[in-house]
């Protein structure tokens, strides 16, 4: 996730406000924040749905804080990355350049996030509190779809063991990286893989 780290959140927000398709609401104020990233699951063509309880949030860009696959043995031995995040051998993440990433924060807190894919569309993503059924609803405004606000260059996947102790970054093929924009992350022998879409968060919409 290195493609936008040179742009500050304020710059991105200013750009985004130029392309927001309409007013957020008379009683709503957009507040810029330092750039964050949402790990999302869902139908790319959907504008709303459930399942946000399984979405996560990186409050910092995990790419520059990642560890190269070639340095995995040191990460395994220490259990802590140079950026001071803890490595979980039973639940680990890779990004598009083959860097081992820290896990996002789960679940995604409820709120109104100004999100973009860094292309043409910026929208407000409303994430509702978890309901009595355990589900968390979400929706994008102005007809935007999940695909519209996905940053295609940022690829991410979560790897967990298919069987006990079967899943290791040591089995990842370095030749499978980098991953092309919009493509799925590569499988790793012995692992179950879950691809996540990445949304760039550039602000929060709050009631005035």
N, C-alpha and C positions, 0 to 999 in steps of 0.2 A: 504494500500500500504506500508506495513512494511517490505516486504521480501528482499528488496535490499538496504535499507537505510544505512546499515552498510558498504556498499561498496562505496568508493569514485568514482566520475566520471572518474578520471584518471585511476584507476584500471580497471573499466569496459571497458574503451576505449582500454586499452592495451590488455585485453582479446579479445575484439571484433576484433581488427586488426589481431589477429591470425586466425580468422575464416572468415574474409571477403573473398568472393569467387574470387575476382580478383581486379586489380588496379582500383581505382575510376577514374583516368584520369591523364595524365601527367601534366595538368595545374590546377589540383585540389589539395588542401591541406586539410587534416582533422585536425580540431582544437578541442581539448577536452573542454567540458563545464561541469559545475556542473549538476548533473543528473536532467533532467526534464521529464515530462510525457505528452504524447499526448492522448486526448480523441478522438477516431476515430469511424466513421460509415462507413459501406460498406460491400460488399461481401467478406467473409473471404478468398475465393479462388482467388480473383482478384489481379492482379499486377499493375493495373492502373485504373483510373476512374475519375469521377467528384464528387462533393459534399464536397470537403475539406473546403468550406465556412461554413459548419456546424460542423467542427472539432474545438476542443479547446486545450489549452496548460496550464498545471500547471508548473510554473517556479520553484516551490518547491514541495516536496513530501507532498500531502495534507493529508495523513494518520496521521502522528504524530501531525498535526495541527487540526485534527478533534475533534468532540464533541460526547460523548457517548449519545445514545438514552435516557438513564436514566437521562441525564442532560439537556434534551430538554427544560423543562419549564424555566430553568435559561437562556438558550440561547434565547428563545422566549422573555423573559422579557427584557433582555439586548439588544438584537438585534445585538450583537457583540460577537464573540467567544473569548476565552482567547488568541488565536493567532492573534487577532485583525482583522479578516476578518468579513465582514458584512453578516448576515443571511437574505435571502430573502424567506419569507414564501410562496411565489407563485412560487418559482423555486429553489428547493433544491436537494442536491445530497447525496447519500449514497455509502459507499464502503463495501468491502466484510466482514468486521468485525462488520458492523452495526454502523459505525461512520458517523455522519453527516459531510460532507466535504464542503469546499468552492467551489464555481463555478470556472471552468477553465476560462482562458482568451479567449474570442471569438472576431473575428475569428482567426484561426491559421495563424500566419504571413507567407508569402511566404519565401521559403528558401530551403536549402538542409540539411536535418536532418539525422544524423547517428542513426539508430534505431535498437533495438533488443527486442526480447521477453525473453531474458535471458536463451534461450535454445541452439539451434544449429546455428541459422541464424542471421546474422547482415547485414544490407543493408542501402543504401542511399535512403531516401525518398525525392523526389523532389516535393515541393508544389509550384505551379505556381501562379502568381498574378491573381486576379479575372478578368474574361473576360467581354466583353461588355454585355454578356448574364447573368451576375451575378454569373456564375458558376466558381468554382475554381478547376482546374485539378490537379491530383497527379499521381505519378508513383514511383514504387520501382525498383531498378536496379537488374541485374543479375537473373531475373526470380523469385525473392522472392514474396511471397504472403502476404496479410494482416495478415493471420493466422500465418505465419512463424514468424512475428515480434511482435505478440501479447503476452504480458506477462499474461499467463493464470491465475496466482495466484491473479493478481490485477483485481477485478471486480468493476464496477462502473455503476451507473444508475442515471438518472435525473428524478425527480418527479415533475409534475405540476398538477394543479387541473383539474379533469374531469368535475366538475361543480363549480360554484362560492364558494370559501372558503371551499371546500370539502376535501382538501389534507393537511395532517399534519403528521409530524414525530411521533406524539403521537399515531398514528394508526398503526405504523410499529410493527411487531411481533418480539420481541427480540429472540424468539426461532428459527427464520428463519436464524440466523447467527451462525457461519460463513458460507459463501457460498463457495462451493467446487470449485477448479480451473476449469475454462472453463464453469461453469454453469451460468445460467441467474440469475440476481438479483431478489429477491422476489417482488411480487406485494404488493401494499399498498392500502387499501380500500379508495376509493374516489379520487385516483390519476391516471393519465396517466403516464406510465413508458417508458423511452427510455434507453435501455442498450447501453453502449459505450465500445468499446475495448480500452485497455490501451497499448500504445507503450512506451518503455523506450528510452529516447533520451540521448545519451552519447557523442555526438559531433556534429559539424557542418562542412559540406563540403563547402569550399569557393574557388573561383577561385584565382589562384596564380598570 
